[in-house]
Amino acid sequence: MEIKVHQHNKALSSWFDNIGGFLTNFFSVNDVEKEKQIMRDLTKDIENLLKPIKRYSTYIVQQAVNLTESKLHDSDYGKRKKNRERAHQLVYALLVQELTMKQHEWEKHNSISVRLNYAKDDLWNFYNNTIHGIVGVDLLTSDLKLVLLKNERNGLMAVIGKHIVNDLQSEAWVKNSRMLMAYADLELLEQIDAGKIDEMISNVTNLSVHYQKVVDKLIRQKVVKCVKNQWTLYRGLLVSALNMTVIKTQSYKNPICSADERDQSKISQGRTKFFLEELKKNLNDYKLPVVFSDAVQTFSSGSYDRCDDEPAEMWKKMEVDLIANLTPAEN
């Protein structure tokens, strides 16, 4: 989506800093302060409305219109038609600016061309398996293995990011420059003991570079420790999500079947669709990175409908195969 921004809106670098200038185009000097506060409140409300939004939609535009109308209805300012028009002009300009940025950011990762390029390995894996006669649970297992392989590392990075930041904030050398200097001095002494005199002299004559190297080393140590700790938890959540999904899938029964139904093909109809929906749900419920549920979202149950008639033990075999495909916890 391409949203064109009016040229005069480009001059608005800050809504709160420049709101007075916007208003003085329309109001006398005596009215500016009163109108400025009304517009400021309205702008803040719209910004709060847009905070959780990731991309453009007509729904969010309608919400902004409704919010603006409600705000104007509760104010004497909104009783005049021209005032209402000016308020809506401001909201429209803000929507254009904010939604343009959000939409462009969303399209970097979610446009059709980007998603197709990302999914080309998945497409080839499915195509290659299909032409070689791999069907049913074996086909689904193969495609899910690829999902885990592609997203395992990226998912872990998403998980540990916030933990590393929190851990670093508690480090003494982050809060105390003397502590950082002590680490830097220790590094110089270790270089002397190792006979690396030239390297030591180079560091002493380039202290800013030396300090940066020391900080990088301290951060790497923290990252390594955090990765080891978080990987065990992260892997455990993946295993739990898979296990819970398979358990429920094995006990699945077509909801339209009566209690007396004995035809297994009818009882198991829809099992694959249930599995994929349950897997997405559990991946999210266990608060795993969205890269996994997004990947599963692209799976069409119709492509794996032969899984419906697979015996219960085949679903368990798939779980075992997928877990075995994960990087071992000790690594």
C-alpha positions in Angstrom: 0.0 0.0 0.0 1.3 3.4 -0.9 0.0 6.3 1.1 0.8 9.8 -0.2 1.6 12.4 2.4 0.6 16.0 1.7 3.7 18.1 1.2 2.9 20.5 4.0 2.7 17.7 6.5 6.4 16.8 5.9 7.3 20.0 7.9 5.7 18.6 11.0 8.7 16.9 12.7 6.9 16.8 16.1 3.2 17.0 16.7 3.5 18.4 20.2 6.3 20.9 19.3 4.7 22.2 16.2 1.0 22.0 17.1 0.9 25.8 17.7 2.2 26.5 14.2 -0.4 24.2 12.7 -3.2 26.0 14.6 -2.2 29.6 14.0 -2.9 29.0 10.3 -6.6 28.9 11.3 -7.1 30.7 14.6 -6.5 34.1 16.0 -3.7 34.5 18.5 -6.2 34.7 21.4 -7.7 31.3 20.6 -4.5 29.3 20.0 -3.8 28.2 23.6 -7.3 26.8 24.0 -7.3 25.0 20.7 -3.8 23.8 21.1 -4.7 21.9 24.3 -7.7 20.3 22.5 -5.6 19.2 19.6 -2.8 18.0 21.9 -5.3 15.8 23.8 -6.7 14.5 20.5 -3.3 13.8 19.1 -2.3 11.8 22.2 -5.4 9.7 22.0 -4.8 8.9 18.4 -1.1 8.0 19.1 -2.2 5.6 21.9 -4.7 4.1 19.5 -2.0 3.4 16.9 0.6 2.1 19.3 -0.3 -1.7 19.0 -1.0 -1.4 15.2 1.4 -3.1 12.8 -0.1 -2.2 9.5 -2.8 -0.2 7.7 -6.4 -1.3 7.8 -9.7 0.5 7.2 -10.8 -0.8 10.7 -8.2 1.3 12.5 -9.1 4.4 10.4 -12.7 4.0 11.4 -11.6 3.7 15.0 -9.7 6.9 14.7 -12.7 8.7 13.1 -15.0 7.4 15.9 -12.6 8.5 18.6 -12.3 12.0 17.0 -16.1 12.3 16.7 -16.5 11.3 20.4 -13.9 13.8 21.5 -15.4 16.6 19.5 -18.9 15.7 20.7 -17.8 16.1 24.4 -16.3 19.6 23.7 -17.8 23.0 22.9 -15.1 23.3 20.4 -16.6 20.5 18.3 -20.0 22.3 17.9 -18.7 24.4 15.0 -18.4 22.8 11.6 -15.1 24.5 10.8 -13.5 23.3 14.0 -14.6 19.8 13.4 -13.0 19.9 9.9 -9.8 21.2 11.3 -9.6 18.5 13.9 -10.2 15.8 11.3 -7.5 17.3 9.1 -5.1 17.0 11.9 -6.1 13.4 12.6 -5.9 12.5 8.9 -2.4 13.9 8.7 -1.3 12.0 11.7 -2.8 8.8 10.4 -1.1 9.2 7.1 2.3 9.8 8.7 2.1 7.0 11.3 0.4 4.3 9.1 2.8 5.0 6.3 5.8 4.2 8.5 4.1 1.2 10.1 3.0 -0.2 6.7 6.5 0.1 5.2 8.0 -1.6 8.2 5.4 -4.4 8.0 6.0 -4.9 4.2 9.8 -5.4 4.8 8.9 -8.7 6.4 5.4 -9.6 5.2 4.9 -8.6 1.6 4.1 -11.4 -0.8 7.5 -11.2 -2.5 9.4 -11.3 0.8 7.3 -14.2 2.2 7.6 -16.2 -1.1 11.4 -15.7 -1.1 11.6 -16.8 2.5 9.3 -19.8 1.8 11.0 -21.0 -1.4 12.9 -23.8 0.6 9.6 -24.9 2.0 8.0 -24.9 -1.4 10.9 -27.1 -2.9 10.8 -29.5 0.1 7.0 -30.0 -0.4 7.3 -30.3 -4.1 10.3 -32.7 -4.1 8.6 -35.0 -1.5 5.3 -35.0 -3.3 6.8 -36.1 -6.7 8.7 -38.9 -4.9 5.4 -40.3 -3.4 6.0 -39.1 0.2 2.5 -38.5 1.7 0.6 -38.5 5.0 2.4 -38.1 8.3 5.8 -38.6 6.6 5.2 -35.6 4.3 4.0 -33.5 7.3 6.9 -34.5 9.4 9.4 -33.6 6.7 7.9 -30.1 6.2 7.7 -29.5 10.0 11.4 -30.5 10.3 12.3 -27.8 7.8 10.3 -25.3 9.8 12.2 -26.2 13.0 15.5 -26.2 11.2 15.0 -22.7 9.6 13.6 -21.0 12.7 15.3 -22.7 15.6 18.2 -20.2 15.8 16.2 -17.1 15.0 13.6 -18.1 17.6 16.3 -18.5 20.2 17.8 -15.1 19.4 14.3 -13.5 19.9 14.0 -15.3 23.3 17.4 -14.4 24.7 17.5 -10.8 23.6 15.5 -9.4 26.5 17.3 -11.7 29.0 20.7 -10.4 27.9 19.6 -6.8 28.3 18.2 -7.5 31.8 21.4 -9.4 32.8 23.7 -6.6 31.6 21.8 -4.0 33.6 22.7 -5.8 36.8 26.4 -6.0 36.0 28.7 -3.8 38.2 30.8 -2.7 35.3 27.8 -1.3 33.5 26.9 1.0 36.4 30.4 1.8 37.7 33.1 3.2 35.4 35.8 2.3 37.9 34.9 -1.3 37.6 35.2 -1.1 33.9 38.6 0.5 34.2 39.7 -2.3 36.5 38.7 -4.9 33.8 40.6 -2.9 31.2 43.7 -2.7 33.4 43.5 -6.5 34.1 43.4 -7.1 30.4 46.6 -5.1 30.0 48.4 -7.0 32.8 47.4 -10.3 31.2 48.9 -9.1 27.9 52.2 -8.3 29.7 52.2 -11.7 31.5 51.7 -13.3 28.1 54.6 -11.4 26.5 52.3 -9.4 24.2 54.1 -6.1 24.8 53.4 -4.6 21.4 49.7 -5.4 21.7 49.7 -3.9 25.2 51.4 -0.7 24.0 48.9 -0.4 21.1 46.0 -0.7 23.6 47.5 1.9 25.9 47.9 4.4 23.1 44.3 3.7 21.9 42.4 3.5 25.1 38.9 4.1 23.5 39.5 1.1 21.2 40.8 -0.9 24.2 37.8 -0.2 26.3 35.5 -1.2 23.5 37.3 -4.5 23.1 37.0 -5.1 26.9 33.2 -4.3 26.8 32.8 -6.6 23.8 34.5 -9.4 25.7 32.4 -8.9 28.8 29.2 -8.9 26.7 30.3 -12.1 24.8 30.8 -13.9 28.1 27.3 -12.8 29.3 25.8 -13.9 25.9 27.4 -17.4 26.1 26.1 -18.0 29.6 22.6 -16.7 28.7 22.4 -18.8 25.5 23.2 -22.0 27.5 20.6 -21.2 30.1 17.9 -20.1 27.8 18.4 -22.8 25.2 17.5 -25.5 27.8 14.3 -23.6 28.6 13.5 -22.8 25.0 14.0 -26.3 23.8 11.8 -27.6 26.6 9.0 -25.3 25.6 9.2 -26.5 22.0 9.1 -30.2 23.2 6.1 -29.4 25.4 4.2 -27.7 22.7 4.8 -30.6 20.3 3.9 -33.2 23.0 0.7 -31.5 24.0 -0.4 -31.1 20.4 0.2 -34.8 19.6 -1.6 -36.0 22.7 -4.7 -34.0 21.8 -4.5 -35.1 18.2 -4.3 -38.8 19.1 -7.6 -38.5 21.1 -9.3 -36.4 18.4 -12.8 -37.4 17.3 -14.8 -35.7 14.5 -17.2 -33.5 16.5 -20.1 -34.2 14.0 -19.9 -38.0 14.7 -22.3 -39.5 17.2 -21.1 -41.5 20.2 -22.2 -44.7 18.4 -20.1 -44.1 15.2 -17.8 -46.9 14.4 -16.5 -45.9 11.0 -12.9 -44.8 11.7 -12.6 -42.8 8.5 -15.5 -40.6 9.6 -14.3 -40.4 13.2 -10.8 -39.2 12.1 -11.9 -36.8 9.4 -10.5 -33.3 10.2 -7.7 -34.6 12.4 -4.9 -33.0 10.4 -6.6 -29.6 10.4 -7.1 -30.0 14.2 -3.4 -30.8 14.6 -2.2 -27.7 12.7 -4.6 -25.4 14.6 -3.7 -27.0 17.9 0.0 -26.7 17.1 -0.3 -23.0 16.3 -2.3 -22.5 19.5 0.3 -24.3 21.7 3.3 -22.6 20.2 1.6 -19.3 21.1 0.4 -20.5 24.5 3.9 -21.5 25.5 5.0 -18.0 24.4 7.4 -19.3 21.8 8.6 -16.8 19.1 6.0 -16.1 16.4 8.3 -17.3 13.7 7.1 -20.8 14.4 3.3 -20.2 14.4 3.7 -17.9 11.4 5.4 -20.8 9.5 2.8 -23.3 10.5 0.1 -20.8 9.4 1.2 -21.3 5.8 0.4 -25.0 6.0 -2.8 -26.1 4.3 -4.5 -29.1 5.9 -5.8 -30.2 2.5 -2.2 -30.9 1.4 -1.8 -33.4 4.2 -5.4 -34.8 4.4 -4.1 -38.4 4.2 -2.8 -37.9 7.8 -6.5 -38.1 8.9 -6.5 -41.9 8.6 -3.0 -42.5 10.0 -3.0 -44.7 13.2 -2.3 -43.0 16.6 1.2 -44.4 16.8 2.2 -42.6 13.6 1.5 -39.2 15.3 3.7 -40.2 18.2 6.4 -41.3 15.8 6.2 -37.8 14.2 6.6 -36.2 17.6 9.7 -38.3 18.3 11.2 -37.5 14.9 10.7 -33.8 15.3 12.2 -33.7 18.8 15.2 -35.7 17.6 15.6 -33.1 14.9 16.1 -30.3 17.4 19.6 -29.3 18.5 20.4 -31.4 21.6 20.1 -29.5 24.9 23.7 -30.1 25.8 24.9 -28.2 22.7 
